[in-house]
Amino acid sequence: MGTKLPDTLTPAQVVCELDKYIIGQREAKRAVAIALRNRWRRLQIKGGLREEISPMNILLIGPTGVGKTEIARRLARLSRAPFIKVEASKFTEVGYVGRDVESMVRDLMEVGIKLVREEFTENIHARARKDAEETVAQAVALSRGESFDKMSQADKDELIELLRSGALDDRYVELLMPEKHEVSFDIFAPMHGNREQESAISDFFKKLAPSKKVTRKLLVAEAVQQLQNDNEEALIDKDAIEREALQRVEQMGIIFIDEIDKIAANGHGGGGQPDVSREGVQRDLLPIIEGSSVKTKYGFVKTDHILFIASGAFHVSKPSDLIPELQGRFPIRVTLDKLTRDDFVRILSEPDNNLINQYKALLGTEGVEIEIDGDAIAAMAEAACRANEKMQNIGARRLHTVIERVFGDISFEAADIPSKTYVIDRAYVQRQLVGLVEDVDMGKYIL
């Protein structure tokens, strides 16, 4: 199974897809779209030159809530690539208590394994289901005192069709199935031992556990599902999955490092970490971003061609406060724009998954219909802007607070007054948001 590439998406198409979910920030969208396409272009190059082409890592700079994380998350979905998001402030320098930076590569490999396994399972799903249905049909025939093998093809097809339609779901069948039991092996190791080594030893001993089959009595629907799962497990080539996942991670993996400004040596937002520790984390990150081999339980993962996207608000520190070597590993820098009142209006109106549509769908489950006009949406956008101006600017995340206040009473009443239509206009929004800024301001002093 060859590596799946985003060869159907041009940079313009990537930007168009991102526009469906993220308002504005065109420069950032263009940067990530080009970086994604360049990964595909690199893999089309033959010979040694391919290995010389390094990914153009990106540093996204901008306040919270302007779309940095969402851009990276949507990019990963579009590229069908293994993707993880980590927070730089959670890592610690080697020798300090906490997570080491290499763990993000091991986590990325786990994501790759899960992604490829799902694809492999999808490919064998139909075969595993068909075999499971035939096995259960044989058991149903046996319970009737018949032999499935001696039945005519028409009778076999009729029995399997009854099984598929659910007409036999409430019947019990007896099947010879592997005994399900959990064998616990405690690995005695130092507190900070090698987790991959411990896992490998544990897996080895579990394989040595004797496997036997027992007769189980199950409902037909449960039996089909259980056999399908067992068939898929038997048909899956785990070695092939690991090989494909390793290739996918090394050639297409994306690691999004958030809050990288929190480890800038001269910053004051590092949660009390001393400067020496923050610089230590940077130096631990450097070889991974430059390109090195990280040991995982699936083998060594080369990070030379993993794409790193870092982001930070840089309220206190500056990108130049990062160590020079790390700065050099992020050649593309994009400053994201602050969101305006008009941006908030678009965020609440244009994306299909906007917050208002989400709340309409939630309340629709109670038989409640919501009618909301443009003036009401504008009033919510204005309130979010005012709150951000008077308090810490948290960007579009402020809209969550506004939406909860506007829909709060309706949401509370919906279960008791179903099949009702609520009309939300500017006047209603203003009534619901009275004192919003003052309430948010008091939030600083309430534990």
Beta strands, then each sheet from edge to edge (+ up, - down):
strand 1: 58-61
strand 2: 83-87
strand 3: 172-178
strand 4: 213-219
strand 5: 254-258
strand 6: 293-296
strand 7: 299-302
strand 8: 307-312
strand 9: 332-335
strand 10: 369-372
strand 11: 421-424
sheet 1: 2+ 5+ 8+ 1+ 9+
sheet 2: 3+ 4-
sheet 3: 6+ 7-
sheet 4: 10+ 11+
end
